[in-house]
Amino acid sequence: MAEQAKAKIAVLVCTNVIGGHEFQMATLVRDLVRIADVTVYVNQEAHQAMFAETGASTVVLQGLLLRPGNLLKQVRDGIAGRTALRRRLGAPDTVLVSAGAVEAGVAASIALYGWVPLSLYLPFFYDRVPTWGRTGYLYNFVLSRFCGFYRQIVTINRIQATVIRALTGVQTLVVPNLVRDVAPAPSVQRGRMLFVGRLDQQKRVEELIEWADFEDNPFKELVIIGDGPLRSKIEDLAGKARHIKIVLAGWLGPEGQDALIDGNDILLLNSLLEGEPLVIREANKRGMRVIARHITGVRGVTRRSARFDSREQLQALLRQEHPVRQTLPPLSVKNDAMRRHRSLQAFVDRIQPINPLT
């Protein structure tokens, strides 16, 4: 009996940046290649290297998957790019659109809707209500309608799946993030505050500095690991800090972070929007303490008692934390490799090969 042909999956990486979601997409592709015929289409040549060792074929579609612009522009780009994108993809059985936010996948989904079955790989639904107020409800509703182009949404944990399904009404599938092996960090130094991530508006590092810079903070140093468009502004703030020393370490790879981070350090996150921060999961594996903004994305990986909503709450939590690490057991962050494999197999099993329309 002839071996059944593998399903042909086109993965569209709709992004103009490189971050945690894109790295997770690369690990997902690497695992997916074992059970399917995968071709990855990237929006910029710089992204091609991320998929070089996944085993998938990679094609650069320069600027065809995502161009800068608001939601209306994404709609126009999707309509205008229908013919070109379909011709470039050939005849896949299904398309998996990778987007850090719903908007990033709008152009591709409009261009391909009705041609092949579409799925969306989305870390979280960007809820605008916390920042926009009532207007956010209307915008969320509009985004949820665009999600209707997809047969299913692949996300990273059950909490995000529940939120996404409630907002969009679209079937969800959980493929857990892959967390690298991290050894417990030795506790040899005086505790420091630590931030790890991209220096952009979403992370609210400027506000974090202002809130952590108070006289009776037992932590006297804040180490910032990362880079991004707000680096110069954060450098200016660092020079004006009165009660704490701020060190900008730049971006460090995994080995560099492992060498720098001490078990007495405490990780601080002030983002209003996160999917499931890998820095928290790695910190938990190290046995570190974590204090994070009280948002959906940190549920399940932080203690409720270690979350804050205001300057006063953050400062109160820092005052409680003595620079010597408390003997608190780290949260369980075991990555269920079998569950990840089963989820990807379920994704492939749902694919029904069709003949694309021309």
N, C-alpha and C positions, 0 to 999 in steps of 0.2 A: 504493500500500500504506500502510495506516495506521501511524503511528509507535507503537512498542511503549510501553505505559505504564511509567513508572518504578516501581521497587519502593518500597513504602511501609515506611519504617523508623521505629520509635519508639525514641528514645534516652532512657533513664532515668538521670538524674544522681543517684545515690543517695549523697548526702553532706550533711553539716551544716557543712562548712568550705570555704574557698576556698584552694587551693594549686596546686602545679605540675601535679598530675594533672588538676585541673579545667580549667586553662588549656589543657593539651594536648587535652582533650576538646573544647574550643571550636574549636581549630584542626582537629581531625579532622572535626567537624561541618561546618565551613566547606568543607572539601575534599569531603566526602561529598555535600553539597547539589548539587554539579555533576553527579552521576551518579545521584542517587536523590531521592525525595520524603521529606524528613526532618522529623519533629516531635520537639522536645526537651521532655521533662517534667522540671521541676526540683522539688526538695524544699522550697525556700524562695524567697520572692520576691527576696531579696538576690542569688540566683544568676542571675536572669533577665537582668541587664545583661551578663553574660559572653557571652551568645549573641545579643545584639541585632544584631550586624553580621555574623552568619554566613549569613544568608539563610534560616534555618530558622524554622518556626513554633515558638513557645515557649508552654508551658502550665505554670502553677504548680499543683502538687499538694501543698499545704501539709502537711508531716509524713506524707504517705501512703507515701512511698518508703522512708524510714528514720527511725526514732526511736531515741533513746539506749537502750542496754541490752545485756545480754550475748547470747550466741549463742542461748540458750533463748528469750529474749524475741523475738529476730528470727524464730525459727520460729513462735512464737505469733502475731506480727503478720502474718506471711505468710499463715497459715491464715485469720485473721480478716479480712484485707483482700482476699481473692480476688475477691469479687463487685464490690466498689467499684472496684478497680484495673482489672479487665477492662472494666467499663462506661466508665471514663474514657478508656481507650486507643482505643476504637472497633475498627477492624479492620485493624491493620497486618499486613504480610507477615512481619515479623520484629521482634524486640526486641533492642536492644543495651543491656545493663546496664553502666553506668560506675560502678566502685567502686574506691576506693583500696586496699581490702582485701577479701578474700573475704566476711567477715562482713557488710560493708555492702550486699552484694547478695543476701543470703540471703532476706530478707522478700519482695523483689520476685520472685526466682526461684521460690520456693515458691508464691506467688500466681499465677504465670503458667505454671508447668510443665504441659505437656500441652495448652496452649491455642494457643500460637504457638511457632515455633522461637526459642530463646534463645541469645545470645552474651554473653560477658563481656569488658569492656575492663578489663584488670588490669595495673598496672605491674610488680608483682612478687608472689610468694607470701610472705606474712609468716611466715617460719620462726620458730617459738617456741623451738626447741631452744637457741639461744645464751643466751636469758634464763631459760627455764624448766627447762632440763635434761631429764631423761628424760620428764617429764610432757609436754614439748613434742612428743614423737613421737606420743603419743596424740592430742593436740589437732590436730596437722598431719593425721593420718589422718582425723579427723572432718571437718575443713575440705575435704580432698580429696574426700570423698564428696559434699559439697554441690556441688562443682564438676561433678559428674556430671549436674546439671540442665541444663548448657549443651552445645550441639552443638560449640562451639568457644570458645577463649579468645584474644582479641586482646591482644597485648602489645607491648613497645616495642623489643626487640632479641633477637638470636638466643640470647644467654646466658640471658636470662629465659625465653625460649620453651623452651629445653632443660630448665631447672629445673622449670618449671610442668608440662610434659608428663610428666616423670619422676615428679613427686609426685602428679599427678591422673589421668594416663592420658587426658586430653582433648586433642583435636586443637588445635594452636595456629597462629596467623597473626601474623606480625610486621608492624606498621605503625610505621616509625621515627618517633621524636619529631621535631618541627619545631624547629630551633634558629635563632633570629634571627641576622641578620647582625651580627657584632661585629668592629669594626676592631681591629688590634693596639694594645695600650695603650702610650702613650709612657712611657719610663723616665726620670723627672726627679726622683723623690724617693727618700729612704732607704726601703728595704724595710720593709713592715709585715706582720703576720699579719692574715688576713682570714677572716671567717665570713659567709656569706650564707644565710639560710634562716629558717624558722619557729622561734620560741623555745619548743619543747616538749620533752617527755621523750625522744622518739625521737632528737632531734638531739644530745643529751648535751653541751650547751654548757657546763654547769656543770663537768663533768669536764674538758672541753677547757681551760677557764680554769685549773683547778687544775694540770693537767699542763704547761701552757705557762708558768706563773709560776715560773721557776727562774732562779737568779742569772746563769749564763753563757749565757742565751739571747741570741743575737746580734740577735734582733728585739725591740725595746723597746716595741712598741705592737701591740695587738690591736683591730681595728675590727670591730664586730658590726653587720651590716646585716640587719635583720629585726625582727619583733615576735611576740608570742604570750603564752600564759598564764604563762610563767616569767619574764617581763621583770623584775618587781620583785625576784625572787630573784637574778637575774643582776646587777641593779643593786647589790644588797648585796654580792655576791661581787666586783664590780668595785671597790667602795670599799675592799676588804680586800687587794687585790693588792699584793704587796711589790716585785716586780721588773719588772713591765710596766705600762704605761698601757693602760687599757681604755676605748674610746670606743663608746658605743651610739648608732649613727646613726639608729636607727629603720628603718622600711621605706622603701626608695627604689625608684622605678620604673626602667625600663631606662636612661633618659637620665641619671637621678641616679647610678646605678651607674657608667655610662660616665665621667661627669665626676669621680667620686671615685677610682676604681681606677687604680693606677699599675702599670706593667709590672714594677716591682721587688717588688711585693707578692706574698705567697704565700698561696694559699687552703688553709685547713684544714677538714677534715670529720671528725667523730667519730661519725657515725651508725652504729648497728648494723644498720639496715635502710634500704635505698634501692633504687629501681628502676633509674634511670639519671639521676643528678643533672645537671640542666641547667646548674647553676652550674659544674660541672666542665667541661662541653662548652664553655660560654662562656669560661671561664678559658683553656682550651686554644686557643681561637680568638684570645684576646688575647695568647697567647704567655707566659702566666704559669706559674709552677711550682705544683704541687698536691701536698699531702700528705693522704692519706685513710686512714680505717680500712680494714683488710683484710677486705672483705666482697664478696659476689657482685656487688652493684650497681655497683661501681666498676671491675670487670674490663672491659677493652676501652677505657676512657677514662683510665686512669692507668697509670703504670709500676709494675711489681711492686716495684721498689726504693724507691718512694715511698709504700709502705703500711706501717701499723703496727698492732700488736695490744696494746700496753701503753704505760704512761707512759715507760718506759725507751727503747723504740723510737722514740716520738715525739720525745723530747728528743734522742736521738742524731741523728735526721734534721734537726732544727732546728739543731743544732750544726754539721752539715755544710754548711748553707746560708748562704753569706755574704750580707749585705744587698744587695750588688750582684748583679744578676741574672746567672746563669751563661748561657753561650751554648749552651743546649740547644734543639734543634728541637722545636717543639710537636707533640703527637700529631695525627694526621690525624683531624678530626671532621667531614669533609664530609658534609652531609646529602644523601642520594640521593633527590631529589624524584621521579625516575621510579620508583624502587622503591616509594616511598610511594604513588604513584598506582596502580601495578600491584597493590599489596596491597589497596587500597580497592576497586579494580575486581573483584578476586578475591572479596572479601567480598560485594559486591553480586551477582556472578554466581552465587554459591552459594544465593541466596535463591530459594525456590520458593513463589510465592504460594499460599496456602491459604485456606479459609473457616473462620475461627475458630469454635470450638464455643461455644455460649451456655449 
